[in-house]
Amino acid sequence: MARTIAAPRVLNIEDLRREAQRRLPRVVFDYIDGAAERERTLAENCRAFDDVLFRPRSAVATRTCDLSTEVLGTRLDLPFMLAPVGSSRLFYQRGEEAAARAAGKAGTGYILSTLSGCRLEDVKAATTGPAWYQLYLVGGREVAMAAIARARAAGYRALVVTIDTPVAGLRERDLRNGIKELLSFNPLRMLPYVGQMLSRPRWLALYMADGGLMNFPNIVLADGPMQYADVGAALEASMVSWDDFAWIRAAWQGPIVVKGVHTADDARRAVDAGAAAVVVSNHGARQLDGVSPTIRVLPEVVAAVGRQTEVLLDGGIRCGGDIVKAICLGARAVLVGRAYAYGLGAAGEAGVARAIDILRADVVRTMKLLGCGAVSALDGSFVEPPAAWISRCESIR
Ligand SMILES: Cc1cc2nc3c(=O)[nH]c(=O)nc-3n(C[C@H](O)[C@H](O)[C@H](O)COP(=O)(O)O)c2cc1C
């Protein structure tokens, strides 16, 4: 019988993380949970939210809370969207469709990764909410142009260009778990690592029923969809540069979101390149270990480009309080990655819905405790960030 993910068993995102760990083979769980090198930025992305303190207004009657938010002209019922998470289909049968469906039912947006295991048309059809398409240039310009044309025809509303993957980060857990060997299709090399799969028969049964090892149906090369084993090398050969934005803009002809901004300077470059929004993101600490946590960088990016463009943030969000802090510091909305990926790994669509419910309830409770009845009314007066974060902004403005 499936384990319940309802309260009181699952009260927070950490509980969902534990449930995902129980259901998934180690190699899949660690692919979600792990990050680059010594994982210092992974820890800091989460911890740095503690440096921001709340300044509540008491004795304010806030009976209702309006969580609606407008991002790129689209109204969302929640101040958070689901970030692009590659290979979600490994976590649960037709994972990208399940996550998109849960987002739509909650009235929010889903961002589909280029490295999706499901066809982009099927994912769009699965959701009633807005969908954005995240672009890597894997396979080269022609292949990317074909995906852009498909995404536009399917009704994706924005193109998210990820700029922080000139090479794949060194994710040590993946290597220790034998990810390369498991993708080699050489039975002798695979043998020491297959026990991880066999010890999770429920996951294995669904995975096999879903077609087993998959390819990437939105990266169509001359000989067909790109295979899993080729992804590392393909990413390294597909670096995006600011010069690429001219042809990407011409091909897409819609709003472009630049994801992976770490500094005020890059935020300005993104605006110059035509970004309608930027995402302050370090790829969930999966690329360069040792960069600043995103919440620390947010005020400087808002100071630099907040008047010209919308600023979003992701990285380290594990509760609704984190979301509220980011909005108080100037984010239009946030993206959550692992928080929903754990839910997907734990229980498919129901797990993603549970993750969204947990975050939504957290945001409402936090806002009532702050004495604020609408996301649109959250501002810097509700938080106290470290003085050094703010003095850096003053030199930028
Ligand atoms: C398992 C996993 C796969 C990811 N795949 C992609 C991807 O394909 N494209 C992308 O732009 N970002 C990808 N990301 C980064 C997320 O979009 C997001 O930036 C990050 O997860 C935010 O940090 P958080 O997980 O702490 O919320 C991935 C993240 C995870 C955890």
The ligand as an ORCA input file, in Angstrom:
! r2SCAN-3c Opt
* xyz 0 1
  C      17.118     17.754    -10.298
  C      17.253     19.134    -10.861
  C      17.309     19.316    -12.231
  C      17.396     20.607    -12.759
  N      17.365     20.774    -14.111
  C      17.375     22.030    -14.635
  C      17.260     22.231    -16.031
  O      17.108     21.283    -16.800
  N      17.310     23.512    -16.488
  C      17.453     24.586    -15.661
  O      17.498     25.736    -16.121
  N      17.554     24.421    -14.324
  C      17.510     23.172    -13.792
  N      17.578     23.005    -12.438
  C      17.669     24.187    -11.570
  C      16.267     24.660    -11.147
  O      15.568     25.185    -12.244
  C      16.335     25.747    -10.058
  O      17.184     26.772    -10.500
  C      16.825     25.213     -8.721
  O      16.317     23.912     -8.489
  C      16.390     26.140     -7.597
  O      16.909     25.718     -6.377
  P      16.098     24.821     -5.317
  O      16.112     23.430     -5.859
  O      16.889     24.945     -4.081
  O      14.685     25.366     -5.245
  C      17.472     21.723    -11.887
  C      17.410     21.527    -10.504
  C      17.293     20.258     -9.988
  C      17.180     20.081     -8.492
*
